[in-house]
């Protein structure tokens, strides 16, 4: 196996651990959208994060309810250039429920790591919810909400 192939296998195995108890079935499929949001957040790519949302998607950040891809993209572009530069999003699914064949609700625990941090600081610990929907065969995020857990 070439070095590049070995690296890709290692990356795939690492990515697979992100699914936790939901590595199979429709719950696992629905989890791909939140995980893609997380990967794009970690890359600091506001355009790619926003693209993971439905046209009418929403994202609650602090006290701001962002509606639609453009509001999400704009807010994140500013955040990634300022206070969230180099930040990473972390979460572990606690529960995923299929509400319909094409709609899933996920509750997770996690939060944001600021640049240079290895674990979520207690003051940024959050309970996170995602509502994901399947449209045109692909999963997208309809709603993201992060609520602080007092540490």
VMD Tcl script that draws the C-alpha trace (Angstrom):
set ca {
  {0.00 0.00 0.00}
  {1.31 3.44 -0.88}
  {1.86 6.09 1.76}
  {-1.03 8.14 0.34}
  {-3.38 5.13 0.41}
  {-2.36 4.30 3.97}
  {-3.02 7.90 4.99}
  {-6.49 7.79 3.41}
  {-7.30 4.54 5.24}
  {-6.17 6.09 8.54}
  {-8.31 9.18 7.90}
  {-11.34 7.03 7.02}
  {-10.96 5.02 10.24}
  {-10.67 8.22 12.26}
  {-13.74 9.72 10.55}
  {-15.72 6.52 11.26}
  {-15.20 7.02 15.01}
  {-17.24 10.25 14.77}
  {-20.39 8.17 14.31}
  {-20.14 6.53 17.74}
  {-23.13 4.26 18.37}
  {-24.75 5.47 15.12}
  {-22.42 3.99 12.53}
  {-25.18 2.08 10.74}
  {-28.73 2.60 9.57}
  {-30.73 5.71 8.87}
  {-29.61 7.38 12.10}
  {-26.03 7.14 10.89}
  {-26.99 8.48 7.48}
  {-28.72 11.47 9.07}
  {-25.62 12.16 11.18}
  {-23.57 12.86 8.05}
  {-25.01 16.39 7.78}
  {-24.02 17.51 11.32}
  {-20.62 15.86 10.88}
  {-20.08 17.73 7.61}
  {-21.05 20.98 9.38}
  {-18.43 20.16 12.00}
  {-15.72 19.37 9.45}
  {-16.42 22.59 7.55}
  {-16.49 24.58 10.81}
  {-13.12 23.10 11.76}
  {-11.79 24.23 8.37}
  {-13.10 27.75 9.05}
  {-15.15 27.61 5.85}
  {-18.30 29.71 6.34}
  {-19.49 29.05 2.78}
  {-19.26 25.27 3.19}
  {-20.98 25.32 6.61}
  {-23.84 27.42 5.22}
  {-24.13 25.12 2.19}
  {-24.92 22.23 4.55}
  {-28.15 23.95 5.59}
  {-31.45 23.84 3.75}
  {-32.50 27.05 1.98}
  {-34.75 27.88 4.95}
  {-32.39 26.47 7.57}
  {-31.71 28.19 10.87}
  {-28.87 28.37 13.34}
  {-29.15 29.68 16.89}
  {-25.84 31.17 18.02}
  {-26.01 32.71 21.47}
  {-28.96 35.06 21.34}
  {-28.92 35.35 17.54}
  {-31.34 33.34 15.44}
  {-29.79 33.14 11.98}
  {-32.28 32.38 9.23}
  {-31.30 31.08 5.82}
  {-27.97 30.21 4.29}
  {-26.88 33.81 3.66}
  {-27.39 34.96 7.27}
  {-25.58 31.84 8.49}
  {-22.72 32.32 6.03}
  {-22.35 36.03 6.81}
  {-22.36 35.54 10.60}
  {-19.84 32.70 10.40}
  {-17.54 34.55 7.98}
  {-17.31 37.39 10.49}
  {-16.91 34.99 13.43}
  {-14.21 32.94 11.68}
  {-12.29 36.16 10.94}
  {-12.64 37.28 14.57}
  {-13.49 35.54 17.85}
  {-13.95 32.05 16.35}
  {-10.80 32.10 14.20}
  {-9.20 28.68 14.49}
  {-12.10 27.34 16.57}
  {-13.38 23.79 16.29}
  {-16.81 22.34 16.93}
  {-17.04 19.16 18.99}
  {-20.05 17.04 19.85}
  {-20.96 13.50 20.74}
  {-24.43 12.25 19.81}
  {-26.49 11.34 22.86}
  {-29.59 10.34 20.92}
  {-30.81 10.32 17.34}
  {-34.49 9.81 16.59}
  {-35.91 9.33 13.15}
  {-39.03 11.51 13.03}
  {-39.79 10.41 9.49}
  {-37.89 8.49 6.82}
  {-36.40 11.82 5.69}
  {-36.18 13.72 9.00}
  {-34.01 13.10 12.07}
  {-33.59 14.84 15.42}
  {-30.23 14.61 17.19}
  {-29.30 15.63 20.70}
  {-25.58 15.92 21.38}
  {-23.21 17.17 24.04}
  {-20.20 19.25 23.16}
  {-19.21 22.82 22.44}
  {-16.52 24.96 20.87}
  {-12.79 24.68 21.26}
  {-11.00 27.95 20.69}
  {-7.67 27.97 18.85}
  {-5.06 26.01 20.80}
  {-7.52 24.26 23.12}
  {-7.71 20.47 23.43}
  {-11.02 20.19 25.25}
  {-14.21 22.20 25.58}
  {-13.97 24.72 28.43}
  {-16.78 24.30 31.00}
  {-18.16 27.76 30.20}
  {-18.59 26.72 26.53}
  {-20.07 23.31 27.24}
  {-23.36 22.95 25.35}
  {-26.31 20.74 24.67}
  {-26.69 20.78 20.91}
  {-29.63 19.81 18.74}
  {-29.75 19.24 15.02}
  {-32.77 18.60 12.85}
  {-31.60 17.02 9.62}
  {-33.70 16.42 6.53}
  {-33.05 14.43 3.40}
  {-33.66 16.41 0.22}
  {-32.82 15.18 -3.25}
  {-31.12 12.14 -1.71}
  {-28.70 14.12 0.47}
  {-28.92 15.07 4.14}
  {-28.96 18.76 5.07}
  {-29.40 20.63 8.34}
  {-32.76 22.32 8.84}
  {-32.01 23.55 12.37}
  {-28.99 23.84 14.67}
  {-29.27 25.05 18.24}
  {-26.65 25.21 20.92}
  {-27.67 25.87 24.52}
  {-25.08 26.41 27.25}
  {-24.73 23.90 30.05}
  {-23.60 25.72 33.17}
  {-20.23 24.27 34.22}
}
mol new
graphics top color blue
foreach p $ca { graphics top sphere $p radius 0.5 }
foreach p [lrange $ca 0 end-1] q [lrange $ca 1 end] { graphics top cylinder $p $q radius 0.2 }
display resetview
